[in-house]
Amino acid sequence: MGMCILKDMVKLQESLPKIDLFDVLVDLYDSKIIPELIPYVEEGVVRPLKTKSFKEGDENAIYDGVLLVANGATTQSELERLLILDPNHIQDSSKTQVASASGLKQYLMDSSENGKRECSAYIFDSSRNEITKVKKFNNNFPYAKKPIKQRFMDFMARFGELAPVGHMGMYLSPLSLSTLVTDATRNKTSVVHRQSADLVPEDVLYHGQSSPREEIEEEIGSKTDLAAQIPQALPHLKTYVIKRTAYGSFLAGQIMQFGKDGLEKSYFVDRELLDDGTMNLVGVVREYNMQNGKVREISNKRSFIANISQNNTQAYESAPLEALAFAK
């Protein structure tokens, strides 16, 4: 019977299409987020409050941010074991299987249609193409910022018998924490710990402008910080972020993909101002790898998204897709 179940699982995996999560998020960004930004365009940039003081590095709450953690069927249990995820924070009672990349994009679109503007978190099981929405991940999980042994020492020195972990409201006994220490000892990534500033390029905060390491570590943002750190604890996982922090000439957020060696891909929207009062929006995909301890760009690909007015006159509430002159 067990062999039959295993064969059925193999057949299921073989029949499911492989979904490129980065491409899905780029498609979601171009077809949903950019139309949400259009009504706020003034003098060629996004201005959420119609104010000239909005600048690169400011937070943009017009659209939903996303943090997605992905790999296989054990991803959720691994995140729970390392205290990155509280099982009480699972938002959906059951997982949702998507049949294709377009199905995943539609799920993400439907999931954000709640009238709120928030940062949504998800787990994606790539072996079954199943996605689960969670309330949040724990930003202060024990692998982050300090080696796990030092975390253990801090917890025990401060709390003794019972040690609270992060912001999860969970309490672990010394035995449970000792298990985490043992796990960390087996995990080589905890021996040489890398801060998030070492896992992103120097222009991660401001396009084309290098920032000091200390400034990056301070300003990188909690969602990006978490996305960078999770693969340090679990090297076989990938994490994906849609940021809401203004970046580049158009002042819209980036998409990022992280692996065990830091940032692997990013996407942002550039602009080309034209003499007729319009501008071309251009999507820029950059790929990176780790070279001599630093994340460096290795490729840069640009593609046309849309031609729009440099000054939008629509009301804030209206940005219908059919009203936008998209010419893919």
C-alpha positions in Angstrom: 0.0 0.0 0.0 2.8 2.4 0.9 4.5 1.7 -2.4 1.2 2.6 -4.3 0.9 5.9 -2.4 4.5 6.7 -3.3 3.9 5.9 -7.0 0.8 8.1 -7.0 2.8 10.9 -5.5 5.5 10.5 -8.2 2.9 10.5 -10.9 1.3 13.7 -9.4 4.6 15.5 -9.3 5.4 14.5 -12.9 2.0 15.7 -14.1 2.3 19.1 -12.5 3.9 21.9 -14.4 7.0 23.6 -12.9 6.1 27.1 -11.9 8.7 29.9 -12.0 7.7 31.9 -9.0 9.9 34.9 -9.9 8.2 35.1 -13.4 4.7 34.8 -11.7 5.5 37.8 -9.4 6.8 39.9 -12.3 3.6 39.1 -14.3 1.5 40.0 -11.2 3.5 43.2 -10.8 3.0 44.3 -14.4 -0.6 43.4 -14.7 -2.0 44.4 -11.3 0.4 46.6 -9.3 1.4 49.0 -12.1 -2.3 49.8 -12.9 -2.8 50.5 -9.1 0.1 52.9 -9.3 -1.0 54.8 -12.5 -3.5 57.2 -10.8 -0.7 58.4 -8.5 1.8 59.3 -11.3 2.8 63.0 -11.3 5.7 64.6 -13.2 6.9 61.1 -14.2 7.0 59.5 -10.8 4.7 57.7 -8.4 3.6 60.1 -5.6 1.2 58.3 -3.2 0.3 61.5 -1.4 0.7 63.7 -4.5 3.6 65.4 -2.7 7.0 66.2 -4.1 8.6 65.1 -0.8 8.0 61.4 -1.7 11.5 60.0 -2.6 13.5 56.8 -3.1 13.5 54.8 0.1 10.1 55.9 1.3 7.4 53.3 1.9 4.6 53.0 -0.7 1.3 51.7 0.7 -0.7 51.8 -2.5 -0.4 48.1 -3.2 0.2 44.8 -1.2 3.6 43.6 -0.4 4.4 39.9 -0.6 6.8 37.5 1.1 6.8 34.0 -0.2 8.9 31.0 1.0 9.2 28.0 -1.3 10.5 24.5 -1.7 9.0 21.1 -1.1 6.4 19.3 1.1 8.5 19.7 4.3 8.8 23.5 4.0 6.1 24.3 6.6 7.4 21.8 9.2 11.0 23.1 8.7 9.9 26.7 9.2 8.0 25.7 12.4 10.9 23.7 13.7 13.2 26.7 13.4 10.6 29.0 15.0 10.3 31.0 11.8 6.6 30.1 11.6 4.1 29.7 14.4 1.5 27.0 13.5 -1.2 29.2 14.9 -0.4 31.7 12.2 -1.6 29.5 9.3 -4.4 31.6 7.8 -6.1 29.0 5.5 -7.5 25.8 6.9 -6.4 23.9 3.8 -3.8 24.3 1.2 -4.8 25.5 -2.3 -3.4 23.7 -5.3 -2.8 25.7 -8.4 -2.7 24.1 -11.8 -0.4 26.6 -13.6 1.5 29.8 -13.3 -1.6 31.7 -14.3 -3.6 29.9 -11.6 -1.0 31.0 -9.0 -1.1 34.6 -10.2 -4.9 34.5 -9.9 -4.7 33.1 -6.4 -2.4 35.9 -5.4 -4.6 38.5 -7.0 -7.7 37.1 -5.3 -5.9 36.8 -2.0 -5.1 40.5 -1.9 -8.6 41.7 -2.9 -9.7 42.4 0.7 -9.7 46.2 0.6 -6.6 46.3 2.9 -3.1 47.3 1.9 -0.8 45.0 3.7 2.2 42.7 3.4 0.9 39.1 2.7 2.9 36.0 3.5 2.8 32.6 1.8 4.4 29.2 1.8 4.6 27.4 -1.6 5.1 23.6 -1.9 6.7 23.3 -5.3 6.4 19.5 -5.2 2.6 19.7 -5.2 2.1 23.3 -6.5 0.2 24.0 -3.2 0.2 27.5 -1.6 -0.8 28.4 1.9 -1.4 31.9 3.2 0.0 32.7 6.7 -0.6 35.6 9.0 3.1 36.4 9.4 6.6 34.9 9.8 8.7 35.5 12.9 11.2 38.3 12.1 13.3 37.5 15.2 13.8 33.8 14.8 16.9 32.3 16.5 19.1 32.0 13.4 18.7 35.7 12.6 21.2 38.3 13.5 23.1 36.2 16.0 24.5 32.6 15.9 22.1 30.2 17.5 24.4 29.4 20.4 24.6 33.0 21.4 20.8 33.3 21.2 20.4 30.3 23.5 22.8 31.8 26.0 20.9 35.1 25.9 17.6 33.4 26.4 18.8 31.3 29.3 20.7 34.2 31.0 17.6 36.3 30.9 14.7 33.9 31.4 16.1 30.7 32.9 13.5 27.9 33.0 11.2 29.4 30.3 12.4 31.5 27.4 10.1 33.4 25.1 11.1 33.3 21.5 10.8 36.4 19.2 7.3 37.9 19.0 5.4 34.7 18.7 4.2 34.4 22.2 5.6 30.9 22.4 7.6 29.5 25.3 10.1 26.8 25.0 11.8 24.7 27.6 15.6 24.5 27.8 15.4 21.0 26.3 13.6 22.5 23.2 16.2 25.2 22.9 19.0 22.6 23.3 17.5 20.8 20.3 17.8 24.0 18.3 21.4 24.4 19.3 22.1 20.8 18.2 20.3 21.5 14.8 22.4 24.6 14.4 25.6 22.7 15.1 24.8 20.3 12.3 23.9 23.2 10.0 27.1 24.7 8.6 25.4 28.0 7.7 25.2 28.9 11.4 29.0 28.6 11.8 29.8 31.5 9.4 26.8 33.8 9.9 26.2 36.4 7.2 24.3 39.6 8.0 21.6 40.7 5.4 23.8 43.5 4.2 26.3 40.9 3.0 23.5 39.2 1.0 22.4 42.1 -1.2 24.2 44.4 -3.7 25.5 47.8 -2.6 22.8 49.7 -4.6 19.9 47.8 -3.0 18.6 51.0 -1.3 19.2 53.5 -4.1 19.4 52.6 -7.8 22.9 53.2 -9.1 24.2 54.4 -5.8 26.3 52.4 -3.3 25.4 52.6 0.4 27.6 51.8 3.4 27.1 48.3 4.8 25.9 49.8 8.1 23.2 51.8 6.4 22.0 48.8 4.4 21.7 46.7 7.5 19.7 49.4 9.2 17.4 50.4 6.3 16.9 47.1 4.4 13.4 46.5 5.9 12.1 43.7 8.0 10.5 41.7 5.1 13.7 41.8 3.0 15.8 41.1 6.1 13.7 38.0 6.8 13.8 36.9 3.1 17.6 37.1 3.1 18.0 35.2 6.4 15.7 32.3 5.9 17.9 30.5 3.2 20.8 31.0 5.6 19.1 28.7 8.1 17.5 26.4 5.4 19.8 26.6 2.3 17.5 24.6 0.1 14.7 27.1 0.4 14.1 30.1 -1.9 12.4 33.3 -0.8 10.6 35.9 -2.8 9.6 39.5 -1.9 7.5 42.2 -3.5 8.8 45.3 -1.7 6.8 48.5 -1.2 9.9 50.7 -0.7 10.3 53.3 -3.5 13.3 52.4 -5.8 14.6 53.7 -9.1 13.5 56.6 -11.3 9.8 55.6 -11.2 9.7 55.3 -7.4 8.0 51.8 -7.2 9.1 48.8 -5.2 11.3 45.9 -6.3 10.8 42.2 -6.6 13.6 40.0 -5.1 14.5 36.3 -5.1 16.9 35.0 -2.4 18.8 31.8 -2.1 21.6 30.5 0.1 24.2 32.9 -1.4 22.0 35.9 -1.1 20.1 37.9 -3.8 19.7 35.9 -7.0 17.3 38.1 -9.1 15.6 41.4 -8.8 13.0 43.3 -10.8 12.2 47.0 -10.8 10.5 49.5 -13.1 12.5 52.2 -14.9 11.1 55.0 -17.0 12.0 56.7 -20.3 10.6 60.2 -20.5 9.4 61.3 -24.0 9.0 64.7 -25.5 5.2 64.3 -26.1 4.4 64.2 -22.4 4.3 60.5 -22.1 6.9 58.0 -20.8 7.7 54.4 -21.4 7.7 52.1 -18.4 10.5 49.5 -18.7 10.9 46.4 -16.6 14.5 45.6 -15.5 15.5 42.1 -14.5 18.9 41.8 -12.9 20.7 38.6 -12.0 23.4 38.3 -9.3 25.9 35.9 -7.8 28.3 35.9 -4.9 31.8 36.9 -5.9 34.6 37.2 -3.3 32.1 37.7 -0.5 30.0 40.3 -2.3 26.7 40.0 -4.2 27.4 41.4 -7.7 25.2 41.9 -10.8 26.0 39.6 -13.7 23.2 40.4 -16.1 20.7 43.1 -16.9 17.6 42.7 -19.2 15.1 45.4 -20.0 11.7 44.9 -21.5 8.9 47.4 -22.5 5.8 47.4 -20.2 3.6 50.3 -21.1 3.4 53.9 -22.4 1.6 56.2 -20.0 1.2 59.9 -19.4 3.8 61.6 -17.2 0.9 63.3 -15.4 -2.2 61.3 -14.6 -5.5 63.1 -14.1 -7.6 60.1 -12.9 -9.2 60.1 -9.5 -7.2 58.1 -6.9 -9.9 55.5 -6.7 -10.1 54.7 -10.4 -7.5 52.8 -12.4 -9.4 50.4 -14.6 -7.3 48.0 -16.6 -9.3 48.8 -19.8 -8.5 52.5 -19.4 -4.8 51.9 -19.6 -3.1 51.9 -23.0 -0.9 48.8 -22.4 0.9 47.6 -25.5 2.6 44.4 -24.5 
